Amino acid sequence: MPPSSPSMASTLRAYALPLILFAFAMLYQLLLIPNYFPPSHYDVLKIDTYSPVDKVRDSYHTLQSNWYFSISSLSCFLKLLALKVIGNLVTCILCTLRNSSPQVPDTCQFLKIQYAYELLTNPSWKRDYDLFGIDDQLHILENASKNCAGKRISELDLPLLDVPPPSGPIDHSHKVITALDFQSIFPVTKPWLIQLYSSGSKRCAQFSESWNKIASLLHPFANTGMVELGEVQLAVYLADKRSTGKPYFRNGIPYLLAIPPGCRDVKCFSRFDGELTVDKVTNWFATTVLALPQINYYSKESLVPKLFGKSSHHKVKVIFFTKSGERAAPFIRQAAKDYWDYASFAFILWREEESSYWMGAFGVESAPAVVFLKDPGVKPVVHHGSVDNSFFLKMMENNKQQELPQLRSVTSMELGCDPHGYSRAGYDTIIWYCAIAVGRPGLALNKMREVYPQTMCRVKETLSKPNEADASSDNQTLAPAVEVIKRKRLTFAWLDGEKQKDFCRFYLGPASEQTCGQHTGVDDIPQLFIIRYLRNSSAMDTKTQEKPTWKSLLMKDLEGEHDQAGQFVARYKGASDISEISQWIASIIKDGDTRELPFFTLRTPALVPDDKDPGWSRTAQKVPLENLKQRIQGVVRGLLVYQEDPRIGPFLLLGALISMGSIWFRRNQAQTSESNPQSQPSSEEPSQDERNQRPRDGLRRRQTKDSTKNQHPSMTDSEPKGAYQIPLSDSESE
C-alpha cells in the first residue's frame, strides 16, 4: 500500500520553527527597522549623507525657489480665472505644468526641510548629528508639526531654532579635559565623574547649574571634569557603541560617566542612565562608585519600631529633618560609614501638620535641622539650619559618644578602661580609674544610666565654683574626684551584661547571677563597680629593652597571658542616690591614690564585638562596581544594543531557510523509506515476552551449534517426524 500523506496539522508542527523565524524576520524588517532608521535630515533635503554645508544650502535654495515659483504660478492661475481670459488661462496652465511643481507645497513638509536646513548649516549641530546622531531639538519640530495644519508658510515663525552665541552659555569654570589630559586621570586615587557636552547644546546649558551643585557635593570624594564633543577622538572613545561599532549616547547629551580608581579600560566605566537631576546623579555616584550606605527616610509611625527598635542600644541616633525629600548628601553618607560603630542615621520629611509632635519629642522647631539622641533621659542636641561637611564632622566628633559611653571592644582604649596599659591621661600616668554600671538592657539599667551623667555633673560643678568648694564640707569630700576628672584619670561607662557576660562575671564573681548573662526570669539588678588600674612599670621597661629574638617572642607570649596593668575592683552596695554615689567614688579614689591596695594581674576576658561588619562594607571592599544589579543592567543594556542591528533580520531569515531545508530533507528521507518496506526491518515494537525470549533463543542456538560439531555424521540433527521415546519400566527384568 502507498504511504498515506501527512496531515496539515503534522506538517505545521514539523515546520513550526522555520515559520516562527520567518515571521520574526519579516516583523523585524518591515516594522522595527523602519522605526530605528527613519529618514535622515539629508534625505529630507534630497542630498547624500554627510554632505558639506555648501551642498546643504544649494539644495535648500533649490527647493525654496520651487516653492515660490509654484505659489506664484497658482496666484497667476486664480487671477486669470477671475478675468475669464481663456487663452491666457490655457497658457498659464501649460506654463505651470511645465515649469512648476505638480502640487502646492505642504506646510508640514516645509517645516521638515526648514528644520533640516537650520540644523545642518550650524557647524556644531552638524558635527554632533553626523558623529553621534544627536538631535536634542527635535521636539521643536514635533511641536511645530502638530500646529501646522491650516497654516500657510508665510504664517510660520522663522527661524525655528535659536542659534546660541559663539562662546556658549556653559560654565567652563570646571576642568575641561582634552585627549592629552586624559592619560593623567588613571594614576589618580580618587574616582572621576566626567560630563560629555556640546558647546552648542541648549540642554547642556540648562544642566550647567545642576552640574555645579553636583561637583560641589562630590568635591571631597571625587574629581569632576568635562569633555567637549569637539575632542572627537576622546569623545568617541568614551561614548557608547552600537553593535555596528558606531558611537552614540543613549540618552543624548549631557552624558555622564564615572571612572573608578584603578580603572584602565572602558569596560569598567560606570555610565549614568537616568534623569539628570542633582539628587539622582549624586545618589548614583555615591552608591555605585563610592559604595556609600543608603540612609532611609522614616515617618512618625515607623521611627520608633524600625530605628530605635532595630539599632543597637549603644549607638547615638542622628536624625535629619528636611523639607525637600532629597537623599542624603555624600558627606553625610560618608560620615554614616565612618561613624557606623557609634551612630545610626535617619532622615525625616518635615510636614507642618506634624511640627507640634516633633517639637514635643525632640525640640525641633523647623527644618532643616539635625538632632543627636544620646542616653535615655538626656536632652537631645538640636541644631537648626543646614550643615556643610566640615561643620557636620565637628558635630559628629563632639557627639559620637553618649553622655555615659558604653564600654565595648572599640571604645575600651579610648575610654581608658583597658588592662593593657592604656589611659586617657597618657602613658606617664601610674594610677587611673574606671567606674562602670553593668546590667542587662532594660528599665533598671536605664535608670542607673540616667543617674551617672547627673553624678558626673554633680562632681564637675565643683570645678566651676572653687570658692563654694572651699566653704562646703560636701564639696571638700569630693575634691579627690574633682582632681582625677580634671586630669582625665576617671572615666564613667556602662556595660551590657547580657552580651559581655564573661567580662561581667570576671569582675563581679558570685554576685553576677542577676546582672550578667541571659535573662533567667528573675528581676534584673544592675550593679556599680569601680576599677583601679596600676601601671606595671617594670613590665613596660622590659618591653622597651632590646633582647634576642627568642627572648622577645617569649616575653610577648607572657605579656599576652597576663594584663599589663594591675587591677583593684570595688563594688558599690549602697542606694541609688547621687550624693551617696559621689561620696563613695571620691573615697575610693582617695584610698587608691594614698594607700597600697592589693591588685591582680590575671588575664582579663576580651570584650565581645557588639556589631558585625555591615553588608555594604564587605561589598565595598571586595566588588565595588560588580554587584548583581549592575551586572543585570549591563546584560540588558548589551542586548538592547542589538535590537537596532540591521543584520538581525537577514540572520533570522537565513535561519528560517536553513531549518526549513533540513526539516524537508529529513521528512523526504522518511517518506522514501516508508515506500520501500522490504528493504527495511519491521518497525513494530516487540512485546515484553519476546524481548525476554530472545536471549534464551540465542543461547540455545549457540549450545546446539557447539554440540553438533562433536556429533557423529550418521546421527541426525533433529528428531524425525512422529518419533517418540519408549518409557522405561521400573524393573530391569521386565
C-alpha positions in Angstrom: 0.0 0.0 0.0 1.3 3.5 -0.8 2.1 5.5 2.4 -0.6 7.9 3.5 0.1 11.7 3.0 0.8 13.6 6.2 -1.9 15.8 7.6 -1.8 19.6 7.6 -1.5 19.7 11.4 1.5 17.4 11.5 3.1 19.4 8.7 2.6 22.7 10.6 4.1 21.2 13.7 7.1 20.0 11.8 7.8 23.4 10.2 6.9 25.4 13.3 10.5 26.6 14.0 11.2 27.9 10.5 7.8 29.6 10.3 8.4 31.4 13.6 11.8 32.5 12.4 10.4 33.7 9.1 7.6 35.6 10.9 10.2 37.3 13.2 12.4 38.2 10.2 9.5 39.9 8.4 8.3 41.7 11.5 11.8 43.0 12.2 12.5 44.1 8.6 9.1 45.6 7.9 8.2 47.2 11.3 11.2 47.5 13.6 13.9 48.5 11.3 12.0 51.5 9.7 11.4 52.8 13.2 15.0 52.6 14.2 16.2 54.1 10.9 13.8 56.9 10.0 14.6 59.2 7.0 17.5 61.4 8.0 17.6 65.2 7.5 19.8 64.6 4.5 17.1 62.6 2.9 14.6 65.4 3.5 16.9 67.8 1.6 17.4 65.0 -1.1 21.2 65.0 -0.8 23.8 62.5 0.2 24.5 61.7 3.9 27.4 63.8 5.4 27.2 66.3 2.6 29.0 69.6 3.3 27.3 72.8 4.4 27.6 74.3 0.9 25.6 71.5 -0.7 23.0 71.7 2.1 22.5 75.4 1.3 22.3 74.8 -2.5 19.7 72.0 -2.0 17.6 74.2 0.3 17.7 77.2 -2.1 16.6 74.9 -5.0 13.7 73.6 -3.1 12.8 77.2 -1.9 12.8 78.5 -5.4 10.4 75.8 -6.5 8.1 76.7 -3.6 7.9 80.3 -4.5 7.5 79.6 -8.3 4.7 77.2 -7.5 2.9 79.7 -5.4 3.3 82.5 -8.0 2.0 80.2 -10.7 -1.0 79.3 -8.6 -1.8 83.0 -7.9 -1.5 83.7 -11.7 -3.9 80.9 -12.4 -6.5 82.3 -9.9 -6.3 85.9 -11.3 -6.7 84.8 -14.9 -9.6 82.6 -13.9 -11.4 85.5 -12.3 -10.9 87.6 -15.5 -12.2 84.6 -17.6 -9.5 85.0 -20.3 -9.5 81.6 -21.8 -6.4 81.9 -24.0 -4.2 83.3 -21.3 -5.7 80.8 -18.9 -4.6 77.9 -21.1 -1.1 79.4 -21.5 -0.8 79.9 -17.7 -1.8 76.3 -17.1 0.7 75.0 -19.6 3.4 77.1 -18.0 2.5 75.9 -14.6 2.6 72.2 -15.6 5.8 72.7 -17.5 7.9 74.8 -15.1 6.5 74.3 -11.6 5.9 71.5 -9.0 2.9 69.3 -9.5 1.5 70.2 -6.1 1.2 73.2 -3.9 4.0 72.9 -1.2 2.8 71.3 2.1 3.4 73.3 5.2 4.5 70.3 7.3 6.9 69.2 4.7 8.3 72.7 4.5 8.9 72.6 8.3 10.9 69.4 8.0 13.0 71.0 5.2 13.5 74.2 7.1 14.5 72.3 10.3 17.0 70.2 8.4 18.5 73.3 6.8 18.9 75.2 10.1 20.4 72.1 11.8 22.8 71.1 9.1 24.1 74.6 8.5 25.2 75.1 12.1 28.8 73.5 12.4 28.4 72.4 16.0 24.9 70.8 15.5 26.0 69.2 12.2 29.1 67.7 13.9 27.0 66.2 16.7 24.4 64.9 14.3 26.9 63.3 11.9 29.2 61.7 14.5 26.8 60.7 17.3 23.3 61.1 15.9 22.5 63.8 18.5 19.3 65.8 17.7 18.2 67.3 21.0 16.0 69.9 19.4 13.7 67.5 17.6 10.9 68.4 20.0 10.7 71.8 18.4 9.9 70.2 15.0 7.4 67.9 16.6 5.5 70.7 18.3 5.6 72.8 15.2 4.3 70.0 13.0 1.3 69.5 15.4 0.2 73.1 14.9 1.0 73.4 11.2 -2.4 72.2 10.0 -4.3 75.0 8.2 -1.4 77.4 8.3 0.4 79.0 5.4 4.2 79.1 5.1 4.1 82.9 5.5 2.4 82.5 8.8 5.2 80.4 10.4 7.7 81.9 12.8 11.1 81.5 11.3 13.8 80.6 12.1 12.7 77.5 14.0 16.0 77.2 16.0 17.8 79.8 18.1 21.5 79.9 17.4 23.5 80.2 20.6 26.2 82.7 20.9 29.7 81.6 19.8 31.1 81.5 23.3 28.2 79.4 24.6 26.3 79.8 27.9 28.0 76.9 29.6 30.1 77.4 32.7 33.7 76.4 32.0 35.0 77.0 35.5 35.4 73.2 35.9 38.3 71.3 34.4 37.9 70.8 30.7 39.7 67.5 29.8 41.4 67.1 26.5 42.9 64.0 24.9 46.3 64.8 26.3 45.0 65.3 29.8 43.0 62.1 29.8 46.1 59.9 30.3 46.8 61.6 33.6 43.4 60.6 35.1 44.3 56.9 35.6 47.0 57.1 38.3 44.8 59.3 40.5 43.4 57.6 43.5 40.1 59.5 43.5 37.3 58.5 41.2 36.3 60.7 38.3 32.9 62.0 37.2 33.1 63.2 33.6 30.4 65.1 31.6 30.4 65.0 27.9 28.8 68.1 26.5 28.5 70.2 23.4 29.0 73.9 23.3 26.0 74.4 21.1 23.5 72.4 23.1 20.8 74.1 25.0 20.3 71.0 27.2 24.0 71.2 28.3 23.5 74.9 29.0 20.4 74.2 31.2 22.3 71.5 33.0 25.2 73.8 33.8 23.8 75.0 37.2 22.9 71.4 38.3 26.4 70.3 37.3 27.9 73.0 39.6 25.9 71.7 42.5 26.9 68.1 41.8 30.5 69.0 41.6 30.4 70.9 44.9 28.7 67.9 46.7 31.2 65.4 45.3 34.3 67.6 45.7 35.7 66.0 48.8 35.3 62.5 47.4 35.8 62.7 43.6 37.3 64.7 40.8 34.9 66.2 38.2 35.8 67.2 34.6 34.1 68.0 31.3 34.8 66.8 27.7 33.6 68.8 24.8 32.5 66.8 21.7 35.0 68.7 19.7 37.6 66.4 21.2 36.4 63.8 18.7 38.9 61.1 19.4 38.3 61.2 23.2 34.5 61.6 22.8 34.3 58.6 20.5 36.3 56.5 23.0 34.1 57.5 25.9 30.8 57.1 24.1 28.6 54.0 23.9 29.0 51.7 20.9 26.3 50.2 18.8 26.5 46.6 17.5 28.0 48.0 14.3 30.7 49.9 16.2 29.2 53.4 15.7 29.4 55.7 18.7 26.2 57.1 20.3 24.8 58.4 23.5 21.7 56.5 24.6 20.1 59.5 26.4 21.7 62.3 24.4 23.8 65.0 25.9 24.9 65.9 28.5 26.2 62.4 29.1 27.7 61.4 32.5 30.2 58.5 33.2 32.3 57.6 36.2 35.8 56.2 36.2 36.6 54.3 39.4 40.1 54.3 40.9 42.5 51.9 39.2 40.3 51.5 36.1 42.3 51.4 32.9 39.7 50.1 30.5 36.4 51.3 29.1 34.8 48.1 30.3 35.0 49.2 33.9 33.4 52.6 33.3 30.1 53.2 35.0 27.6 55.1 32.9 24.6 57.1 34.3 21.3 56.1 32.8 18.6 58.2 34.4 17.1 61.6 34.9 19.7 64.4 35.1 18.8 65.8 38.5 21.2 66.7 41.3 19.6 64.2 43.7 19.6 61.2 41.3 23.1 61.8 39.9 24.7 62.2 43.3 22.9 59.2 44.7 24.0 57.1 41.7 27.6 58.1 42.1 27.7 57.7 45.9 26.1 54.2 45.7 27.7 52.8 42.6 31.2 54.3 42.6 31.8 55.4 46.2 30.0 52.4 47.7 28.4 54.5 50.5 25.5 53.3 52.5 21.9 54.5 51.9 20.2 56.5 54.7 16.5 55.7 54.9 13.5 58.0 55.5 11.2 57.3 58.4 7.8 58.5 59.3 6.4 59.4 62.6 4.9 56.0 63.0 7.9 53.9 61.8 10.7 55.8 63.6 10.4 54.0 66.9 9.9 50.4 65.8 12.3 50.5 62.8 15.1 52.8 64.0 15.1 52.6 67.8 13.9 49.0 67.9 16.4 47.6 65.5 19.5 49.7 66.1 22.0 49.0 68.9 21.4 50.5 72.3 24.9 52.0 72.5 24.6 54.0 69.3 23.8 57.7 69.1 20.7 58.4 66.9 21.4 61.1 64.3 18.2 62.3 62.8 18.0 64.8 59.9 14.8 66.9 59.2 14.4 68.1 55.7 11.7 69.7 53.6 13.0 68.7 50.1 12.8 64.9 50.5 16.2 64.5 48.7 18.6 61.7 49.5 21.4 62.3 51.9 24.4 64.2 50.6 27.6 62.2 50.0 29.4 63.7 53.0 26.6 62.6 55.3 26.7 59.1 53.9 30.5 59.1 54.3 30.0 60.1 57.9 27.5 57.3 58.4 30.1 54.9 57.1 32.9 56.2 59.2 30.9 56.5 62.4 29.0 53.3 61.9 30.3 51.9 65.2 29.0 54.9 67.1 25.8 56.2 65.5 22.7 55.3 63.5 21.4 57.8 60.9 17.9 58.6 59.8 16.0 61.1 57.7 12.5 62.5 58.3 10.5 64.6 55.8 9.2 67.7 57.6 5.5 68.3 57.5 3.8 71.3 59.1 1.0 69.3 60.5 3.5 67.2 62.4 5.5 70.1 63.7 3.9 70.1 67.2 4.8 66.4 67.6 8.5 66.9 66.7 8.6 69.9 68.9 7.4 67.9 71.9 9.5 64.8 71.1 12.9 66.3 70.2 12.5 70.1 70.4 12.7 70.6 66.7 11.1 73.9 65.6 11.6 73.8 61.8 13.5 72.2 59.0 16.4 71.8 58.1 17.6 70.5 61.5 19.9 67.8 62.9 19.1 66.0 66.2 21.5 63.9 68.3 19.8 61.5 70.6 22.0 60.1 73.3 21.3 58.4 76.7 17.8 57.8 78.0 16.6 60.9 79.9 19.3 63.1 78.4 18.1 66.2 76.5 18.7 65.9 72.7 21.3 68.1 71.0 19.4 70.1 68.3 21.0 72.2 65.5 18.6 74.2 63.3 19.8 75.1 59.8 21.8 73.5 57.0 25.3 72.0 57.6 28.3 71.5 55.4 31.0 68.9 55.5 33.5 70.4 58.0 30.8 71.7 60.4 29.0 68.4 60.5 32.2 66.4 61.1 32.9 68.6 64.1 29.4 67.9 65.4 29.8 64.2 64.9 33.1 64.1 66.7 31.7 66.0 69.7 28.5 63.9 69.9 29.5 60.5 68.7 29.6 59.2 72.3 26.7 59.0 74.7 26.9 61.1 77.8 27.6 57.8 79.6 29.5 55.9 76.9 29.3 52.1 76.6 32.4 50.0 77.3 32.9 48.0 74.1 35.8 46.4 72.2 36.1 49.6 70.0 35.9 52.0 72.9 38.0 50.4 75.7 41.2 52.1 74.7 39.6 55.4 74.1 37.9 55.3 77.5 40.9 54.1 79.3 39.1 51.1 80.7 41.7 48.7 79.4 44.0 46.3 81.3 46.7 46.5 78.6 48.1 49.8 80.0 46.1 52.4 78.0 44.9 55.5 79.9 43.2 58.7 78.8 45.7 60.7 80.9 48.7 59.3 79.0 51.4 56.7 79.4 53.1 58.6 82.2 50.1 58.1 84.4 50.6 55.4 87.0 47.0 55.1 88.5 43.7 55.8 86.8 40.1 54.7 87.5 37.1 53.5 85.5 33.6 53.5 87.1 31.2 51.0 85.3 27.5 50.5 85.6 26.7 47.0 84.4 23.4 45.1 83.8 21.1 43.6 81.3 19.5 46.1 78.9 16.2 47.2 80.3 14.3 49.7 82.5 16.5 49.1 85.6 19.8 49.7 83.7 18.3 52.8 82.0 17.5 54.3 85.4 21.1 53.8 86.5 22.4 55.2 83.3 20.3 58.3 84.0 22.0 58.7 87.4 25.5 58.6 86.1 25.5 61.7 83.9 23.9 63.6 86.9 26.7 62.2 89.1 29.4 63.5 86.7 27.7 66.9 86.5 27.5 67.0 90.3 31.2 66.3 90.6 32.1 68.7 87.8 30.2 71.5 89.4 33.0 72.0 92.0 35.3 72.9 89.1 33.2 75.9 88.1 32.7 77.1 91.7 36.1 77.0 93.5 35.0 79.4 96.3 32.0 77.4 97.2 34.0 74.3 97.1 36.3 75.5 99.9 33.3 76.6 102.1 31.2 73.5 101.6 32.1 70.4 103.5 30.3 68.2 101.0 32.3 69.6 98.2 35.6 69.2 100.1 34.9 65.5 100.3 34.6 65.4 96.5 37.9 67.0 96.0 39.8 63.8 95.1 37.2 63.0 92.4 37.4 66.6 91.1 41.2 66.2 90.7 41.1 62.9 88.8 38.3 64.2 86.5 40.3 67.3 85.8 43.4 65.2 84.8 41.3 62.6 82.9 42.1 59.8 85.3 38.5 58.9 85.9 36.1 57.5 83.3 32.4 56.7 83.6 30.9 54.0 81.3 28.2 51.3 81.2 28.5 47.7 80.2 26.0 45.4 78.6 26.0 42.5 81.0 23.9 40.2 78.7 26.3 40.4 75.8 29.6 40.9 77.8 28.8 38.1 80.2 32.3 36.8 80.6 33.7 40.2 81.2 30.9 41.0 83.7 31.3 37.7 85.7 35.1 38.2 85.8 34.7 41.4 87.9 31.5 40.6 89.9 32.2 36.9 90.7 29.4 35.1 92.6 27.2 38.3 92.7 26.7 38.3 88.9 23.7 35.9 88.6 21.1 38.7 88.4 23.4 41.1 86.4 25.3 39.1 83.8 24.3 36.6 81.1 20.9 35.8 79.6 17.6 36.6 81.3 16.7 33.9 83.8 13.2 35.1 84.7 14.1 36.8 87.9 14.4 40.6 88.4 17.5 42.2 86.7 19.6 44.0 89.2 22.2 46.4 87.7 25.4 47.0 89.7 28.1 49.6 90.0 31.8 48.9 90.4 35.0 50.9 90.0 38.3 49.6 88.7 41.6 51.0 89.9 44.4 50.4 87.3 48.0 50.4 88.5 50.6 50.5 85.7 53.3 47.8 85.9 56.3 50.0 85.2 58.7 47.0 85.3 56.8 45.2 82.6 56.8 48.4 80.4 60.5 48.8 80.9 61.0 45.2 79.9 59.2 45.7 76.7 61.4 48.6 75.7 64.7 46.8 76.3 66.5 45.1 73.5 66.5 41.4 73.7 67.4 38.5 71.4 64.6 37.3 69.1 63.7 34.2 71.1 63.5 36.2 74.3 61.3 38.8 72.7 58.9 36.2 71.5 58.8 34.6 74.9 58.1 38.0 76.5 55.3 38.6 74.1 53.7 35.3 75.0 54.0 36.0 78.7 52.6 39.5 78.2 49.6 38.1 76.2 48.7 35.8 79.1 48.6 38.5 81.8 47.4 42.1 82.0 49.9 44.9 81.7 48.2 46.9 84.5 47.3 45.7 88.0 43.6 46.0 88.8 41.7 46.5 92.1 37.9 46.2 92.0 35.4 47.8 94.4 31.7 47.1 94.2 29.1 49.6 95.3 26.4 48.2 97.7 24.5 51.4 98.6 21.3 53.1 97.4 20.9 54.8 94.0 21.4 58.2 95.4 23.5 60.8 93.5 25.1 62.2 96.6 25.9 58.9 98.1 27.4 57.5 94.9 29.6 60.7 94.5 30.9 60.3 98.1 31.7 56.6 97.5 33.6 57.3 94.3 35.6 60.1 96.0 36.5 57.8 98.9 37.7 55.0 96.6 39.8 57.4 94.6 41.3 58.9 97.9 42.2 55.4 99.1 43.5 54.3 95.7 45.9 57.3 95.5 47.2 57.2 99.1 47.2 53.6 100.1 48.9 50.5 98.7 45.9 48.3 97.8 46.1 44.7 96.7 45.7 44.1 92.9 45.6 41.2 90.5 47.2 40.8 87.0 45.3 37.9 85.7 44.2 37.7 82.1 41.0 39.7 81.7 38.4 38.3 79.2 38.3 40.1 75.9 35.3 42.2 75.1 32.9 40.7 72.6 32.4 42.8 69.4 28.9 44.3 69.6 28.2 44.5 65.9 29.3 42.7 62.8 30.5 44.5 59.7 27.6 45.7 57.6 27.0 44.0 54.2 27.6 47.2 52.3 31.1 47.4 53.9 32.1 44.0 52.7 30.7 44.6 49.3 32.6 47.9 49.0 35.9 46.2 49.8 35.5 43.2 47.5 33.4 44.2 44.5 32.9 47.9 44.4 31.4 48.0 40.9 30.5 44.4 40.2 27.3 43.9 42.2 24.4 41.9 40.9 22.2 44.8 40.0 24.8 46.4 37.8 25.6 43.2 36.1 22.0 42.6 35.2 21.7 46.2 33.9 24.8 45.7 31.8 23.5 42.5 30.3 20.1 44.1 29.5 21.9 47.1 28.0 24.1 45.0 25.9 21.1 43.1 24.5 19.1 46.3 23.7 22.0 47.5 21.6 21.5 44.6 19.2 17.8 45.4 18.6 18.9 48.2 16.3 21.3 46.0 14.3 20.1 45.7 10.7 21.8 42.3 10.3 19.3 40.6 12.7 16.5 40.4 10.1 18.7 38.7 7.4 20.1 36.3 10.1 16.6 35.3 11.1 15.6 34.7 7.5 18.7 32.7 6.8 18.0 30.6 9.9 14.4 30.0 8.8 15.6 28.8 5.3 18.2 26.5 6.7 15.9 24.9 9.2 13.2 24.5 6.6 15.6 22.8 4.2 16.9 20.4 6.9 13.3 19.5 8.0 12.2 18.9 4.4 15.3 16.7 3.8 14.6 14.5 6.8 10.9 14.2 6.0 11.7 13.3 2.4 14.0 10.5 3.6 11.4 9.2 6.0 8.8 9.0 3.1 11.2 7.2 0.9 11.9 4.5 3.5 8.2 4.0 4.0 7.7 3.5 0.3 10.3 0.5 0.3 9.2 -1.6 3.4 11.0 -4.8 2.2 14.4 -3.2 2.4 13.8 -2.0 5.9 13.3 -4.1 9.1 9.9 -4.2 10.8 9.3 -1.2 12.8 6.8 -3.0 15.1 7.9 -2.9 18.7 8.4 -6.4 20.2 6.4 -7.3 23.3 8.0 -7.8 26.7 7.8 -11.6 26.4 9.6 -11.6 23.0 12.3 -9.3 24.4 12.8 -11.8 27.3 12.7 -14.8 25.0 15.4 -13.5 22.6 18.4 -14.0 24.9 17.2 -17.6 25.6 16.8 -18.5 22.0 20.2 -17.1 21.1 21.8 -19.1 24.0 20.0 -22.3 22.8 21.2 -21.8 19.3 24.8 -21.3 20.4 24.6 -24.5 22.5 23.1 -26.6 19.7 25.7 -25.3 17.3 28.5 -26.3 19.6 27.1 -29.8 20.2 26.6 -30.6 16.5 30.3 -30.1 15.9 31.1 -33.2 18.1 28.2 -35.4 16.8 28.7 -38.5 14.6 27.9 -37.8 10.9 25.2 -40.6 10.9 23.3 -39.0 13.6 20.5 -36.6 12.6 20.5 -33.1 13.9 16.8 -33.2 14.7 14.2 -35.9 15.7 12.2 -37.4 12.8 8.6 -36.5 12.4 6.3 -38.7 14.5 9.1 -40.2 16.7 8.7 -40.7 20.4 10.6 -42.2 23.3 9.6 -45.5 24.8 9.1 -45.2 28.5 11.4 -47.4 30.7 9.9 -49.8 33.2 10.8 -49.6 36.9 12.2 -53.2 36.9 15.1 -54.3 34.8 13.7 -57.9 34.4 10.7 -56.6 32.6 
